[in-house]
C-alpha cells in the first residue's frame, strides 16, 4: 500500500521535473528567437 503511494509520488515528482525542464528549454528558445530578431532589426 505505502509502496504504491511512494511510487505515484515519485512519478509525480519526475513529471514535474520533466515539465520544468521542457518549460526552461522552451523559454530559452523563445529568448534566443527574441535576441535573433533584435539583432536582425539593429
Backbone bond lengths (Angstrom), bond angles and torsions (degrees), N, CA, C in turn:
res aa  C-N    CA-C-N  psi(-1)  N-CA   C-N-CA  omega(-1)  CA-C   N-CA-C  phi
1 X - - - 1.475 - - 1.522 109.84 -
2 X 1.334 116.84 -53.44 1.463 120.00 -177.72 1.528 110.75 -67.63
3 X 1.355 116.23 -31.72 1.465 119.22 -179.31 1.526 110.48 -66.27
4 X 1.337 116.29 -35.40 1.466 120.31 178.71 1.526 109.87 -65.55
5 X 1.342 116.20 -44.60 1.463 120.46 179.44 1.523 110.19 -62.37
6 X 1.340 115.93 -40.74 1.464 119.88 180.00 1.520 110.22 -64.49
7 X 1.340 115.91 -41.86 1.457 119.57 -177.96 1.533 110.35 -63.56
8 X 1.345 116.88 -43.76 1.457 119.92 -179.65 1.527 110.35 -64.97
9 X 1.328 116.70 -35.89 1.464 120.17 178.07 1.523 109.82 -65.87
10 X 1.330 116.38 -40.64 1.464 119.95 178.62 1.522 110.23 -64.97
11 X 1.350 116.42 -42.23 1.462 120.47 178.61 1.526 110.25 -60.03
12 X 1.331 115.40 -44.66 1.464 119.75 -179.29 1.528 109.91 -61.41
13 X 1.346 116.15 -42.61 1.463 120.28 179.96 1.523 109.90 -63.13
14 X 1.347 116.47 -43.48 1.459 120.71 -179.38 1.528 110.46 -62.01
15 X 1.332 115.96 -43.88 1.467 120.28 179.75 1.524 110.23 -60.93
16 X 1.336 117.11 -44.32 1.465 120.18 -178.51 1.520 110.49 -64.45
17 X 1.344 116.96 -36.65 1.466 120.13 178.76 1.518 109.94 -66.08
18 X 1.346 116.55 -45.30 1.465 120.11 179.82 1.530 110.23 -62.83
19 X 1.341 116.15 -41.49 1.462 119.73 179.96 1.522 110.24 -62.52
20 X 1.344 116.12 -42.85 1.469 120.17 179.12 1.522 110.09 -62.10
21 X 1.339 116.57 -42.38 1.464 120.37 -179.53 1.525 110.16 -63.71
22 X 1.341 116.81 -42.83 1.462 120.63 179.48 1.522 110.51 -64.60
23 X 1.336 116.78 -42.76 1.461 120.41 179.25 1.524 110.26 -63.21
24 X 1.333 117.07 -40.01 1.462 120.92 179.07 1.517 110.06 -64.71
25 X 1.337 117.06 -42.56 1.465 121.09 179.74 1.524 109.88 -63.99
26 X 1.336 116.67 -43.57 1.464 120.37 178.81 1.519 110.07 -63.10
27 X 1.334 116.39 -41.54 1.458 122.01 178.96 1.526 109.98 -60.58
28 X 1.333 116.57 -43.86 1.463 120.96 -179.89 1.521 110.06 -63.98
29 X 1.343 116.77 -41.41 1.464 120.19 179.25 1.528 110.26 -63.24
30 X 1.331 116.95 -43.32 1.462 121.06 179.36 1.523 110.19 -62.07
31 X 1.334 116.76 -41.54 1.466 120.91 178.86 1.520 110.24 -63.87
32 X 1.339 116.96 -42.62 1.465 120.49 179.08 1.521 110.44 -62.09
33 X 1.335 117.16 -42.00 1.461 121.00 179.11 1.526 109.69 -61.88
34 X 1.334 116.21 -44.73 1.457 120.61 -179.77 1.526 110.23 -60.39
35 X 1.341 116.28 -44.51 1.463 120.58 179.91 1.525 110.09 -63.11
36 X 1.347 116.72 -41.25 1.465 120.68 -179.82 1.521 110.10 -62.68
37 X 1.335 117.12 -46.26 1.459 120.60 179.48 1.525 110.55 -61.68
38 X 1.335 116.49 -39.95 1.460 120.71 -179.67 1.527 109.11 -63.88
39 X 1.343 116.05 -41.53 1.463 119.56 179.69 1.522 110.54 -65.66
40 X 1.333 117.59 -36.69 1.461 120.73 179.58 1.526 110.12 -67.81
41 X 1.334 116.47 -36.44 1.460 120.19 -178.55 1.527 111.22 -72.20
42 X 1.326 117.36 -33.41 1.466 120.13 -177.18 1.516 111.87 -72.27
